[in-house]
Amino acid sequence: MSKKISIEPAARVKDLPPYLFATIDRMKTEAVGKGIDLIDLSIGDPDTPTPKHIVEAMRKAVREPAHHKYPSYAGMLSFRQAVADWYRKRFDVSLDPKTEVVSLIGSKEGIGHMPLAFINPGEYVLVPSPGYPVYPVATLFAGGRSHIMPLLEKNNYLPDLNAVPDRVLKKAKMMFVNYPNNPTAAGADRAFYKGLIEFASKNNILICHDAAYSEVYYDDERPLSFLQIPGAKDVGIEFHSLSKTYNMTGWRIGFAVGNKDAVAGLGKIKTNLDSGIFQAIQEAGIEALKTDDRVLAKIRNMYQGRRDALYDGLRNLGLEVNKPKATFYLWVKCPKGYSSMEFTTHLLNEAGILTTPGNGFGAPGEGYVRFALTVPVKRIKEAVARMGKVL
Ligand SMILES: Cc1ncc(COP(=O)(O)O)c(C=O)c1O
């Protein structure tokens, strides 16, 4: 007779905070179970489908037996070339597709593996907060330590590089940066990136710039790539995603570009842990990167209409919020007397509106909630009307 063994999670897993969106999912399921007509403004998952020409490219590619085999680890050269062509066209940056581009199973995968490639136990990673939760978790998994860089309104939600203590700098090896920013919707300008490159160069810190939202912008103000700034390739790598730009969150495709050593290090981890992206998806990715800008302009206009409706609505209700220039998020200050979680719960229970509490992105996010623009204008207006009755 065998005896049931006790299966004990590793300490690194026990130490994990609950994954924010799993908690939100539970709140959502409970609300829907109670029959509430929920307006879900919590998660940054585009609600409109992947453009048709991309789906068609996938249909064609999936029939091709050559695509049914193990893909190459770094990604098909034709995909990496399409990335280099896109970078040249969009940012006027040259990349060698063989050594400066690696494909990813979504940018989350690459971001998650980055500390594993470069961080030794006890070394520091500089992590912006509030921020994408994967940065500190990936650091923890690699045995590294996160040094939190608060993103505060008074600094335009940019990290204060001078505030990092010397004792941390001595052991700091990597830094995550993310503009256009999730969750604050803030942007970064040329001067910030210039200072960042000087800081990285002086302190020998590898910059990991997460540019997942670079193509979700408004009023024709196109965000910069970190790689457009001279010296960037000496100190860093940039992560991109096809998820938000082309409504492809479920497809799992992204890429990282920039410094050769950083690309090679990430590639080494991937070679040992995964086997690349299904080639048919890479073929669809090539087609996506060639998308006519008019198709993307239509998507951007749709978000802009939603942004304006929600921004105007919230301001009319007396809430404090900045008008985002990019991303599909609004970072909204909680009314006096409410914590992030209290305001989130109030909106859910009293108005059937689900948002994300700001502190879920890190302690400096306390006092804010994040609204995502992933429902049509009609529902946004309905949400504003409902809020008007409970604020
Ligand atoms: C800031 C940021 N980076 C990266 C990602 C990951 O996107 P994906 O793995 O779909 O490319 C997300 C997803 O929400 C995000 O918000």
The ligand as an SDF file (V2000), in Angstrom:
LIG
                    3D

 16 16  0  0  0  0  0  0  0  0999 V2000
    3.6180   46.4970  -18.7050 C   0  0  0  0  0  0  0  0  0  0  0  0
    3.3740   45.1660  -19.3150 C   0  0  0  0  0  0  0  0  0  0  0  0
    4.4110   44.4880  -19.8050 N   0  0  0  0  0  0  0  0  0  0  0  0
    4.2570   43.2850  -20.3620 C   0  0  0  0  0  0  0  0  0  0  0  0
    3.0210   42.6830  -20.4440 C   0  0  0  0  0  0  0  0  0  0  0  0
    2.9320   41.3020  -21.0290 C   0  0  0  0  0  0  0  0  0  0  0  0
    2.3000   41.2220  -22.2350 O   0  0  0  0  0  0  0  0  0  0  0  0
    2.4380   39.9380  -23.1600 P   0  0  0  0  0  0  0  0  0  0  0  0
    3.0460   38.8330  -22.3640 O   0  0  0  0  0  0  0  0  0  0  0  0
    1.0330   39.6140  -23.5770 O   0  0  0  0  0  0  0  0  0  0  0  0
    3.3110   40.3280  -24.3020 O   0  0  0  0  0  0  0  0  0  0  0  0
    1.8980   43.3470  -19.9410 C   0  0  0  0  0  0  0  0  0  0  0  0
    0.5770   42.7200  -19.9840 C   0  0  0  0  0  0  0  0  0  0  0  0
   -0.3920   43.1480  -19.4570 O   0  0  0  0  0  0  0  0  0  0  0  0
    2.0740   44.6280  -19.3590 C   0  0  0  0  0  0  0  0  0  0  0  0
    1.0580   45.3170  -18.8610 O   0  0  0  0  0  0  0  0  0  0  0  0
  1  2  1  0
  2  3  1  0
  2 15  2  0
  3  4  2  0
  4  5  1  0
  5  6  1  0
  5 12  2  0
  6  7  1  0
  7  8  1  0
  8  9  2  0
  8 10  1  0
  8 11  1  0
 12 13  1  0
 12 15  1  0
 13 14  2  0
 15 16  1  0
M  END
$$$$
